[in-house]
Amino acid sequence: MKKPFGSPGKASGLILRIGQCLFSTASIGVMTSASGFSTVTAFCYLIASMGLQVLWSFGLACLDMHALRFNKDLHNHIIVSLLVVGDWVIATLSLAAACSSAGVMVLFSKDTDICKADPKFSCNIFPVSISFAFASWFLLSISSYVMLWLVASI
C-alpha cells in the first residue's frame, strides 16, 4: 500500500508535526507576551490547549524522526488507532480554544469597546496569537484527516 502524504514515519508527516509544534509555540509565546491575557478565561484556555498540542506534536515528531532514522514502519493498526484518537481530541480542543478566543476578541473590539477603554489590554497582539492557533489547528486537521483514512485502510 502506498503511504499517503502526512502519514507517520514519512518526511511529510514530520514536517506537519514540526509545523504544528512551531505554530502552537508561537501562539503561546505571543499570548503570554501580551498584557492582560490572564484576565480572560478563553485566552487561558487557548494557552492550555496550545500547550497540550505542543506536547502531542513534539512527541509525534520525535516518533517520526525515530521511524525515519531507523526505517521503522508505523502503520500498525494499534499505533494508527491511538494516533487518530489523539489527533482528533487535540484538534477538537485546539479548534474550540481558537474559536472561543476569536469570539472574545470580536466581543472586545467590536461590541464592547474594551480595547479602547482599557489601555492595559494588548488588543493588537491577541489576534496574532489567535492566528497562530488557527494555523496550528489547520496543520493538525490535515494530520487528523490522513490518520482517519489510514485507520480505515489498515
PASEBA-1860 file (N, C-alpha, C; in nm, 3 decimals):
! residues 154
1> MKKPFGSP> 0.083/-0.118/0.000/0.000/0.000/0.000/0.088/0.125/0.000 ~ 0.048/0.220/-0.078/0.121/0.347/-0.085/0.089/0.431/0.038 ~ 0.193/0.488/0.098/0.174/0.572/0.216/0.135/0.712/0.172 ~ 0.022/0.765/0.222/-0.021/0.899/0.179/0.062/1.011/0.242 ~ 0.044/1.130/0.188/0.111/1.249/0.240/0.074/1.269/0.386 ~ 0.173/1.290/0.469/0.150/1.321/0.610/0.135/1.201/0.699 ~ 0.154/1.083/0.646/0.138/0.965/0.731/0.258/0.950/0.824 ~ 0.240/0.880/0.935/0.350/0.867/1.030/0.465/0.786/0.972
9> GKASGLIL> 0.585/0.831/1.001/0.703/0.764/0.950/0.750/0.817/0.816 ~ 0.687/0.921/0.765/0.730/0.984/0.640/0.781/1.125/0.670 ~ 0.860/1.179/0.580/0.913/1.314/0.598/0.800/1.417/0.599 ~ 0.697/1.395/0.519/0.584/1.489/0.516/0.510/1.491/0.649 ~ 0.499/1.375/0.713/0.437/1.371/0.845/0.520/1.444/0.949 ~ 0.653/1.430/0.938/0.743/1.502/1.028/0.731/1.653/1.009 ~ 0.722/1.696/0.885/0.708/1.840/0.856/0.576/1.894/0.913 ~ 0.468/1.817/0.897/0.340/1.861/0.955/0.349/1.873/1.107
17> RIGQCLFS> 0.411/1.775/1.171/0.421/1.778/1.318/0.511/1.892/1.366 ~ 0.619/1.918/1.295/0.706/2.029/1.334/0.634/2.162/1.315 ~ 0.557/2.174/1.206/0.479/2.296/1.184/0.376/2.318/1.292 ~ 0.308/2.211/1.333/0.210/2.222/1.441/0.277/2.268/1.570 ~ 0.390/2.208/1.598/0.463/2.243/1.721/0.509/2.388/1.718 ~ 0.561/2.433/1.604/0.610/2.571/1.594/0.497/2.673/1.603 ~ 0.386/2.650/1.533/0.275/2.744/1.539/0.212/2.747/1.678 ~ 0.202/2.632/1.743/0.148/2.629/1.879/0.238/2.703/1.976
25> TASIGVMT> 0.368/2.682/1.962/0.464/2.752/2.048/0.458/2.902/2.024 ~ 0.446/2.942/1.898/0.436/3.085/1.866/0.309/3.145/1.925 ~ 0.199/3.071/1.919/0.074/3.119/1.977/0.087/3.141/2.127 ~ 0.149/3.046/2.194/0.171/3.059/2.339/0.262/3.177/2.369 ~ 0.370/3.189/2.295/0.465/3.296/2.319/0.407/3.434/2.299 ~ 0.331/3.450/2.192/0.270/3.581/2.164/0.163/3.613/2.268 ~ 0.082/3.514/2.304/-0.025/3.540/2.401/0.032/3.574/2.538 ~ 0.134/3.503/2.580/0.189/3.532/2.713/0.269/3.662/2.717
33> SASGFSTV> 0.313/3.710/2.602/0.384/3.838/2.600/0.289/3.957/2.603 ~ 0.161/3.934/2.578/0.062/4.041/2.580/0.016/4.066/2.723 ~ -0.007/4.191/2.754/-0.053/4.223/2.889/-0.205/4.210/2.897 ~ -0.251/4.154/3.006/-0.394/4.141/3.030/-0.455/4.012/2.981 ~ -0.376/3.918/2.931/-0.435/3.794/2.881/-0.489/3.706/2.992 ~ -0.431/3.714/3.110/-0.469/3.623/3.219/-0.605/3.656/3.280 ~ -0.661/3.770/3.246/-0.793/3.805/3.298/-0.907/3.748/3.214 ~ -0.874/3.689/3.100/-0.976/3.635/3.010/-0.962/3.483/3.007
41> TAFCYLIA> -1.070/3.414/3.043/-1.067/3.269/3.051/-1.040/3.204/2.916 ~ -1.095/3.257/2.809/-1.075/3.199/2.677/-0.928/3.204/2.635 ~ -0.858/3.310/2.672/-0.717/3.320/2.638/-0.634/3.220/2.720 ~ -0.671/3.200/2.845/-0.603/3.100/2.928/-0.629/2.959/2.873 ~ -0.751/2.935/2.826/-0.784/2.807/2.764/-0.703/2.787/2.636 ~ -0.683/2.894/2.560/-0.602/2.885/2.439/-0.459/2.844/2.473 ~ -0.403/2.902/2.577/-0.267/2.866/2.618/-0.261/2.720/2.663 ~ -0.359/2.675/2.739/-0.360/2.536/2.784/-0.375/2.439/2.666
49> SMGLQVLW> -0.462/2.473/2.574/-0.483/2.388/2.457/-0.360/2.384/2.367 ~ -0.299/2.498/2.346/-0.179/2.502/2.263/-0.062/2.431/2.332 ~ -0.057/2.439/2.465/0.046/2.366/2.538/0.031/2.216/2.521 ~ -0.093/2.168/2.527/-0.119/2.027/2.504/-0.084/1.987/2.361 ~ -0.111/2.076/2.266/-0.079/2.047/2.127/0.073/2.046/2.105 ~ 0.146/2.133/2.174/0.291/2.131/2.163/0.346/1.997/2.211 ~ 0.297/1.950/2.324/0.344/1.822/2.378/0.311/1.707/2.282 ~ 0.189/1.703/2.231/0.145/1.597/2.140/0.226/1.601/2.010
57> SFGLACLD> 0.238/1.717/1.951/0.308/1.729/1.822/0.457/1.701/1.836 ~ 0.515/1.750/1.945/0.658/1.724/1.966/0.685/1.575/1.987 ~ 0.599/1.511/2.063/0.614/1.366/2.084/0.603/1.288/1.955 ~ 0.506/1.325/1.872/0.491/1.254/1.745/0.599/1.291/1.645 ~ 0.653/1.412/1.653/0.766/1.448/1.568/0.888/1.364/1.606 ~ 0.908/1.343/1.734/1.019/1.257/1.779/0.997/1.113/1.731 ~ 0.874/1.065/1.736/0.841/0.931/1.687/0.868/0.921/1.537 ~ 0.830/1.024/1.461/0.856/1.025/1.317/1.005/1.028/1.288
65> MHALRFNK> 1.081/1.108/1.364/1.226/1.112/1.344/1.289/0.975/1.371 ~ 1.242/0.909/1.475/1.293/0.776/1.507/1.259/0.678/1.394 ~ 1.137/0.685/1.344/1.096/0.594/1.237/1.173/0.621/1.108 ~ 1.199/0.746/1.079/1.276/0.779/0.959/1.422/0.738/0.973 ~ 1.476/0.759/1.089/1.619/0.730/1.109/1.646/0.580/1.105 ~ 1.560/0.501/1.167/1.582/0.357/1.175/1.495/0.278/1.078 ~ 1.428/0.347/0.986/1.346/0.285/0.882/1.239/0.192/0.941 ~ 1.166/0.241/1.038/1.060/0.165/1.103/0.926/0.194/1.035
73> DLHNHIIV> 0.840/0.095/1.035/0.706/0.112/0.978/0.608/0.136/1.092 ~ 0.542/0.251/1.088/0.446/0.287/1.194/0.302/0.258/1.154 ~ 0.281/0.182/1.050/0.145/0.156/1.003/0.089/0.030/1.064 ~ 0.100/0.021/1.193/0.040/-0.085/1.272/-0.101/-0.039/1.310 ~ -0.196/-0.132/1.313/-0.335/-0.094/1.342/-0.349/-0.030/1.480 ~ -0.279/-0.079/1.579/-0.289/-0.025/1.715/-0.229/0.115/1.722 ~ -0.111/0.134/1.662/-0.046/0.265/1.665/-0.130/0.369/1.592 ~ -0.179/0.333/1.474/-0.259/0.428/1.396/-0.390/0.460/1.467
81> SLLVVGDW> -0.449/0.362/1.534/-0.573/0.388/1.609/-0.549/0.486/1.723 ~ -0.438/0.469/1.795/-0.405/0.563/1.902/-0.379/0.702/1.847 ~ -0.308/0.710/1.735/-0.278/0.840/1.676/-0.403/0.911/1.626 ~ -0.497/0.836/1.569/-0.618/0.900/1.518/-0.703/0.954/1.633 ~ -0.713/0.880/1.742/-0.790/0.929/1.857/-0.723/1.052/1.918 ~ -0.592/1.046/1.936/-0.520/1.160/1.991/-0.529/1.282/1.902 ~ -0.512/1.263/1.771/-0.520/1.376/1.679/-0.658/1.441/1.681 ~ -0.762/1.360/1.682/-0.897/1.417/1.679/-0.932/1.487/1.810
89> VIATLSLA> -0.888/1.434/1.921/-0.914/1.501/2.051/-0.839/1.634/2.057 ~ -0.712/1.633/2.021/-0.632/1.756/2.024/-0.686/1.858/1.923 ~ -0.728/1.810/1.806/-0.782/1.901/1.705/-0.912/1.966/1.753 ~ -0.995/1.890/1.820/-1.120/1.946/1.872/-1.092/2.051/1.980 ~ -1.000/2.019/2.071/-0.965/2.116/2.176/-0.902/2.243/2.117 ~ -0.816/2.226/2.018/-0.748/2.341/1.958/-0.847/2.430/1.882 ~ -0.937/2.369/1.808/-1.036/2.448/1.735/-1.129/2.521/1.831 ~ -1.170/2.454/1.938/-1.257/2.519/2.036/-1.187/2.636/2.103
97> AACSSAGV> -1.060/2.619/2.135/-0.985/2.727/2.200/-0.964/2.845/2.105 ~ -0.930/2.817/1.981/-0.907/2.925/1.885/-1.037/2.999/1.854 ~ -1.146/2.927/1.839/-1.274/2.991/1.809/-1.326/3.072/1.927 ~ -1.311/3.019/2.049/-1.358/3.095/2.164/-1.274/3.221/2.185 ~ -1.145/3.211/2.162/-1.059/3.330/2.173/-1.092/3.432/2.066 ~ -1.119/3.385/1.945/-1.157/3.477/1.838/-1.291/3.544/1.869 ~ -1.384/3.469/1.927/-1.512/3.528/1.965/-1.498/3.633/2.073 ~ -1.415/3.607/2.171/-1.390/3.706/2.277/-1.322/3.829/2.219
105> MVLFSKDT> -1.232/3.808/2.125/-1.162/3.921/2.063/-1.259/4.009/1.984 ~ -1.353/3.946/1.913/-1.455/4.023/1.842/-1.543/4.098/1.941 ~ -1.579/4.033/2.050/-1.658/4.099/2.153/-1.585/4.220/2.209 ~ -1.458/4.205/2.238/-1.381/4.316/2.294/-1.365/4.431/2.196 ~ -1.336/4.401/2.073/-1.302/4.508/1.978/-1.422/4.571/1.911 ~ -1.526/4.495/1.884/-1.639/4.547/1.807/-1.761/4.582/1.892 ~ -1.789/4.499/1.990/-1.916/4.513/2.062/-1.906/4.596/2.189 ~ -1.800/4.581/2.265/-1.795/4.648/2.395/-1.693/4.759/2.403
113> DICKADPK> -1.607/4.771/2.307/-1.501/4.873/2.304/-1.411/4.868/2.427 ~ -1.390/4.749/2.481/-1.299/4.734/2.594/-1.157/4.768/2.553 ~ -1.124/4.736/2.428/-0.988/4.764/2.380/-0.959/4.914/2.380 ~ -1.060/4.995/2.351/-1.040/5.140/2.351/-1.043/5.197/2.492 ~ -1.123/5.136/2.578/-1.140/5.189/2.713/-1.026/5.151/2.807 ~ -0.969/5.033/2.788/-0.865/4.985/2.879/-0.732/4.977/2.807 ~ -0.642/5.072/2.833/-0.513/5.072/2.761/-0.417/4.961/2.804 ~ -0.443/4.895/2.918/-0.351/4.789/2.961/-0.371/4.660/2.881
121> FSCNIFPV> -0.484/4.648/2.810/-0.507/4.533/2.725/-0.427/4.547/2.596 ~ -0.362/4.441/2.555/-0.285/4.441/2.430/-0.372/4.386/2.318 ~ -0.474/4.459/2.281/-0.571/4.409/2.185/-0.516/4.393/2.044 ~ -0.406/4.456/2.014/-0.349/4.438/1.881/-0.258/4.316/1.874 ~ -0.223/4.257/1.988/-0.137/4.139/1.990/-0.218/4.010/1.998 ~ -0.334/4.013/2.061/-0.416/3.893/2.076/-0.452/3.828/1.942 ~ -0.493/3.904/1.840/-0.527/3.838/1.712/-0.410/3.766/1.647 ~ -0.289/3.809/1.671/-0.171/3.739/1.616/-0.161/3.600/1.678
129> SISFAFAS> -0.178/3.592/1.808/-0.174/3.463/1.876/-0.287/3.373/1.829 ~ -0.405/3.430/1.811/-0.519/3.352/1.764/-0.495/3.303/1.622 ~ -0.432/3.384/1.539/-0.400/3.342/1.402/-0.301/3.225/1.402 ~ -0.202/3.231/1.489/-0.109/3.119/1.502/-0.181/2.992/1.547 ~ -0.278/3.008/1.637/-0.354/2.893/1.685/-0.436/2.831/1.571 ~ -0.497/2.914/1.488/-0.572/2.861/1.374/-0.479/2.794/1.273 ~ -0.360/2.849/1.251/-0.264/2.787/1.159/-0.220/2.650/1.213 ~ -0.198/2.643/1.343/-0.161/2.517/1.405/-0.274/2.416/1.393
137> WFLLSISS> -0.397/2.461/1.415/-0.511/2.370/1.401/-0.525/2.322/1.257 ~ -0.500/2.409/1.160/-0.512/2.369/1.020/-0.415/2.256/0.987 ~ -0.291/2.267/1.032/-0.195/2.160/1.009/-0.235/2.033/1.082 ~ -0.290/2.048/1.202/-0.336/1.932/1.277/-0.458/1.868/1.210 ~ -0.542/1.948/1.148/-0.659/1.890/1.080/-0.616/1.806/0.959 ~ -0.509/1.848/0.892/-0.455/1.766/0.782/-0.406/1.632/0.836 ~ -0.332/1.637/0.945/-0.284/1.512/1.007/-0.400/1.425/1.053 ~ -0.502/1.484/1.110/-0.617/1.408/1.157/-0.690/1.341/1.043
145> YVMLWLVA> -0.704/1.412/0.933/-0.771/1.358/0.816/-0.693/1.240/0.758 ~ -0.561/1.254/0.748/-0.477/1.145/0.697/-0.485/1.024/0.789 ~ -0.481/1.048/0.920/-0.489/0.938/1.016/-0.621/0.864/1.007 ~ -0.729/0.938/0.984/-0.861/0.874/0.971/-0.864/0.782/0.850 ~ -0.807/0.825/0.739/-0.802/0.739/0.620/-0.708/0.622/0.638 ~ -0.601/0.642/0.712/-0.510/0.530/0.739/-0.574/0.423/0.825 ~ -0.647/0.464/0.926/-0.709/0.366/1.014/-0.820/0.290/0.939 ~ -0.881/0.355/0.841/-0.983/0.288/0.762/-0.922/0.190/0.661
153> SI> -0.800/0.218/0.618/-0.738/0.134/0.517/-0.656/0.018/0.574 ~ -0.626/0.023/0.702/-0.545/-0.085/0.762/-0.634/-0.195/0.814
END
